[in-house]
Amino acid sequence: MSFPMKLSISRSLSKKIRNSGIYNICFVDYDPDIGSYLKFVLNKRSTLYRQIEKVPDFLADILLLAKDTKEIVLKDGRSLILIGLLTETPPRLILIETIRASRKDAFNILNNLLEVLKNLRKEEIEHNDFITALIHVFEG
């Protein structure tokens, strides 16, 4: 299986995510053999995803910042990346790409998503687990 895997979600869920001002949701997982890697991505056309594809060290930079930083602004000046740590060891995190105007709502969504995934108490977050968490957060 090749990564990152694009999340397969319904059109209605996709619309709810976009309407909340979110352009992308990414899940960074950890494998002891290869280290941290982008496991799931919602939108492969977003600024964040293109930056990670273009500059592989960018993801490593985000991981270094993740312990102390909750958000970063990309060089385009519009895209705001919110960082949520699911587990510190191994480093697994959720990245949400949004804009400043949607910052507060996106942080609430990020925190709810982290809570749902933590409550799963699973070592391995699978594709369906992540989609179920998204449905829970956006559709109740």
Secondary structure, DSSP 4 states (H G I P E B T S, - for coil): --SSEEP---HHHHHHHHHTT--EEEEEEEETTTEEEEEEES-TTSHHHHHHHH-THHHHHHHHHTTT-SEEE-TTSSEEEEEEEEETTTTEEEEEEEEGGGHHHHHHHHHHHHHHHHHH--SS--HHHHHHHHHHHHH-
